[in-house]
C-alpha cells in the first residue's frame, strides 16, 4: 500500500504537547505518517492559522483539523473517530 494517512501534530514543546505526541504515536497505524510541527517556526504558525488552529497541541489528519482540537484539546476517542490508527 503506497497511500499514507498524513497526521500533523502542532506543538509548542510544552508537557501537554509532548503527551499528545506520545498519544498520537501510540495510536498511529503503520500507514500513518506522523509529523510533529514546531509552532515557534513562522511557516508552521502560518499553516496553523490557515487551518483554524487557535491553541496547541492540535492534530490535523489528512489536512483537516480534528474535531477534538477545536476546543479543549486532543482526546483519543475523537482522534480515532477522525481516522487516526485506521489504514487508508
KOLDO-468092 format. One record per residue: residue in one letter; x, y, z of N, C-alpha, C in turn. Coordinates in pm, whole numbers, plus 50000, padded with zeros to 5 digits. Layout:
BEGIN
+------+-------+-------+-------+-------+-------+-------+-------+-------+-------+
| kedo |  n.xx |  n.yy |  n.zz | ca.xx | ca.yy | ca.zz |  c.xx |  c.yy |  c.zz |
+------+-------+-------+-------+-------+-------+-------+-------+-------+-------+
|    a |     X |     Y |     Z |     X |     Y |     Z |     X |     Y |     Z |
...
+------+-------+-------+-------+-------+-------+-------+-------+-------+-------+
END
This chain:
BEGIN
+------+-------+-------+-------+-------+-------+-------+-------+-------+-------+
| kedo |  n.xx |  n.yy |  n.zz | ca.xx | ca.yy | ca.zz |  c.xx |  c.yy |  c.zz |
+------+-------+-------+-------+-------+-------+-------+-------+-------+-------+
|    x | 50085 | 49882 | 50000 | 50000 | 50000 | 50000 | 50089 | 50124 | 50000 |
|    x | 50069 | 50213 | 49908 | 50152 | 50332 | 49898 | 50086 | 50454 | 49961 |
|    x | 49957 | 50449 | 49984 | 49888 | 50563 | 50044 | 49914 | 50567 | 50194 |
|    x | 49939 | 50686 | 50243 | 49961 | 50707 | 50385 | 49860 | 50810 | 50436 |
|    x | 49816 | 50789 | 50560 | 49732 | 50889 | 50625 | 49829 | 50991 | 50685 |
|    x | 49812 | 51117 | 50653 | 49903 | 51222 | 50698 | 49853 | 51281 | 50829 |
|    x | 49934 | 51265 | 50933 | 49900 | 51316 | 51066 | 50001 | 51425 | 51100 |
|    x | 49951 | 51544 | 51133 | 50037 | 51655 | 51174 | 50000 | 51695 | 51316 |
|    x | 50102 | 51700 | 51403 | 50081 | 51745 | 51540 | 50148 | 51880 | 51553 |
|    x | 50068 | 51982 | 51582 | 50120 | 52116 | 51602 | 50151 | 52131 | 51750 |
|    x | 50278 | 52161 | 51781 | 50326 | 52159 | 51918 | 50407 | 52284 | 51950 |
|    x | 50404 | 52322 | 52077 | 50489 | 52430 | 52126 | 50596 | 52375 | 52220 |
|    x | 50605 | 52243 | 52228 | 50708 | 52181 | 52312 | 50673 | 52175 | 52460 |
|    x | 50549 | 52203 | 52494 | 50506 | 52201 | 52634 | 50476 | 52057 | 52678 |
|    x | 50464 | 52033 | 52809 | 50433 | 51897 | 52856 | 50303 | 51841 | 52798 |
|    x | 50200 | 51923 | 52783 | 50073 | 51876 | 52725 | 50094 | 51839 | 52579 |
|    x | 50172 | 51918 | 52508 | 50203 | 51887 | 52368 | 50278 | 51755 | 52359 |
|    x | 50375 | 51735 | 52448 | 50453 | 51611 | 52449 | 50363 | 51490 | 52474 |
|    x | 50266 | 51504 | 52564 | 50170 | 51396 | 52591 | 50089 | 51365 | 52465 |
|    x | 50050 | 51468 | 52393 | 49972 | 51449 | 52271 | 50055 | 51377 | 52165 |
|    x | 50180 | 51413 | 52151 | 50269 | 51346 | 52056 | 50279 | 51198 | 52091 |
|    x | 50294 | 51167 | 52219 | 50301 | 51027 | 52263 | 50171 | 50954 | 52232 |
|    x | 50058 | 51019 | 52259 | 49927 | 50959 | 52231 | 49912 | 50929 | 52083 |
|    x | 49941 | 51027 | 52000 | 49927 | 51009 | 51855 | 50018 | 50895 | 51807 |
|    x | 50141 | 50894 | 51852 | 50233 | 50788 | 51810 | 50190 | 50651 | 51858 |
|    x | 50126 | 50644 | 51975 | 50082 | 50514 | 52026 | 49959 | 50461 | 51952 |
|    x | 49878 | 50550 | 51898 | 49756 | 50510 | 51829 | 49780 | 50493 | 51678 |
|    x | 49880 | 50560 | 51625 | 49905 | 50560 | 51481 | 49928 | 50418 | 51428 |
|    x | 49877 | 50395 | 51307 | 49892 | 50266 | 51240 | 50015 | 50269 | 51150 |
|    x | 50053 | 50154 | 51098 | 50170 | 50152 | 51008 | 50155 | 50240 | 50884 |
|    x | 50033 | 50268 | 50842 | 50016 | 50353 | 50725 | 49991 | 50500 | 50763 |
|    x | 50014 | 50534 | 50890 | 50004 | 50673 | 50935 | 50144 | 50735 | 50932 |
|    x | 50153 | 50851 | 50868 | 50278 | 50925 | 50864 | 50264 | 51043 | 50960 |
|    x | 50330 | 51033 | 51076 | 50317 | 51134 | 51182 | 50431 | 51234 | 51172 |
|    x | 50394 | 51363 | 51170 | 50492 | 51471 | 51169 | 50459 | 51565 | 51283 |
|    x | 50562 | 51602 | 51361 | 50544 | 51699 | 51469 | 50598 | 51832 | 51420 |
|    x | 50514 | 51935 | 51427 | 50549 | 52067 | 51376 | 50565 | 52166 | 51490 |
|    x | 50673 | 52242 | 51488 | 50706 | 52338 | 51593 | 50640 | 52473 | 51565 |
|    x | 50549 | 52511 | 51652 | 50476 | 52637 | 51635 | 50565 | 52760 | 51648 |
|    x | 50689 | 52742 | 51696 | 50780 | 52856 | 51708 | 50839 | 52894 | 51573 |
|    x | 50812 | 52812 | 51470 | 50860 | 52839 | 51335 | 50751 | 52916 | 51261 |
|    x | 50788 | 53026 | 51196 | 50688 | 53115 | 51137 | 50604 | 53046 | 51029 |
|    x | 50663 | 52963 | 50945 | 50583 | 52899 | 50840 | 50486 | 52798 | 50899 |
|    x | 50524 | 52735 | 51009 | 50433 | 52642 | 51077 | 50318 | 52720 | 51140 |
|    x | 50349 | 52832 | 51202 | 50246 | 52916 | 51264 | 50147 | 52967 | 51159 |
|    x | 50198 | 53002 | 51041 | 50110 | 53048 | 50933 | 50019 | 52935 | 50885 |
|    x | 50075 | 52815 | 50873 | 49993 | 52700 | 50831 | 49886 | 52672 | 50936 |
|    x | 49924 | 52679 | 51063 | 49829 | 52656 | 51171 | 49713 | 52756 | 51164 |
|    x | 49747 | 52880 | 51141 | 49643 | 52984 | 51131 | 49549 | 52954 | 51014 |
|    x | 49604 | 52913 | 50901 | 49523 | 52881 | 50784 | 49430 | 52762 | 50809 |
|    x | 49472 | 52671 | 50896 | 49390 | 52555 | 50930 | 49287 | 52583 | 51039 |
|    x | 49294 | 52702 | 51098 | 49199 | 52738 | 51204 | 49243 | 52696 | 51343 |
|    x | 49371 | 52665 | 51358 | 49422 | 52624 | 51490 | 49435 | 52748 | 51577 |
|    x | 49374 | 52741 | 51695 | 49376 | 52854 | 51788 | 49454 | 52825 | 51914 |
|    x | 49482 | 52696 | 51938 | 49561 | 52659 | 52055 | 49634 | 52529 | 52025 |
|    x | 49738 | 52505 | 52100 | 49814 | 52381 | 52085 | 49809 | 52304 | 52216 |
|    x | 49823 | 52176 | 52210 | 49851 | 52096 | 52092 | 49727 | 52082 | 52004 |
|    x | 49752 | 52061 | 51876 | 49644 | 52040 | 51780 | 49687 | 51931 | 51683 |
|    x | 49591 | 51852 | 51638 | 49620 | 51742 | 51547 | 49539 | 51761 | 51419 |
|    x | 49609 | 51752 | 51307 | 49547 | 51762 | 51175 | 49563 | 51627 | 51108 |
|    x | 49452 | 51571 | 51061 | 49453 | 51440 | 50997 | 49408 | 51459 | 50853 |
|    x | 49497 | 51423 | 50762 | 49471 | 51437 | 50618 | 49424 | 51578 | 50582 |
|    x | 49491 | 51679 | 50640 | 49463 | 51818 | 50605 | 49345 | 51881 | 50675 |
|    x | 49285 | 51807 | 50768 | 49165 | 51859 | 50837 | 49189 | 51858 | 50988 |
|    x | 49165 | 51971 | 51053 | 49180 | 51981 | 51196 | 49082 | 51886 | 51264 |
|    x | 49133 | 51797 | 51348 | 49048 | 51702 | 51418 | 48950 | 51777 | 51508 |
|    x | 48825 | 51732 | 51511 | 48720 | 51799 | 51589 | 48760 | 51817 | 51735 |
|    x | 48836 | 51722 | 51787 | 48875 | 51731 | 51928 | 48965 | 51850 | 51955 |
|    x | 49027 | 51901 | 51851 | 49126 | 52008 | 51869 | 49071 | 52147 | 51845 |
|    x | 48941 | 52159 | 51828 | 48883 | 52290 | 51808 | 48842 | 52354 | 51939 |
|    x | 48852 | 52281 | 52049 | 48811 | 52336 | 52178 | 48907 | 52302 | 52289 |
|    x | 48881 | 52191 | 52358 | 48952 | 52159 | 52481 | 49083 | 52083 | 52464 |
|    x | 49115 | 52036 | 52348 | 49239 | 51964 | 52329 | 49215 | 51821 | 52284 |
|    x | 49322 | 51755 | 52245 | 49312 | 51621 | 52188 | 49252 | 51518 | 52284 |
|    x | 49172 | 51431 | 52228 | 49108 | 51323 | 52301 | 49123 | 51197 | 52216 |
|    x | 49166 | 51087 | 52276 | 49194 | 50966 | 52199 | 49074 | 50918 | 52118 |
|    x | 48957 | 50914 | 52179 | 48838 | 50865 | 52108 | 48806 | 50952 | 51987 |
|    x | 48817 | 51083 | 52003 | 48789 | 51173 | 51893 | 48893 | 51160 | 51782 |
|    x | 49020 | 51141 | 51821 | 49125 | 51122 | 51721 | 49103 | 50994 | 51642 |
|    x | 49066 | 50887 | 51712 | 49036 | 50761 | 51642 | 48917 | 50780 | 51548 |
|    x | 48816 | 50855 | 51591 | 48700 | 50882 | 51508 | 48734 | 50961 | 51383 |
|    x | 48841 | 51041 | 51391 | 48885 | 51121 | 51277 | 48975 | 51042 | 51182 |
|    x | 49006 | 50918 | 51221 | 49082 | 50833 | 51132 | 49220 | 50793 | 51181 |
|    x | 49267 | 50847 | 51292 | 49398 | 50810 | 51343 | 49399 | 50663 | 51380 |
|    x | 49500 | 50592 | 51331 | 49512 | 50450 | 51360 | 49439 | 50358 | 51263 |
|    x | 49371 | 50419 | 51165 | 49297 | 50340 | 51066 | 49371 | 50346 | 50933 |
|    x | 49407 | 50232 | 50876 | 49472 | 50234 | 50746 | 49379 | 50293 | 50641 |
|    x | 49439 | 50348 | 50538 | 49360 | 50402 | 50427 | 49307 | 50289 | 50342 |
+------+-------+-------+-------+-------+-------+-------+-------+-------+-------+
END
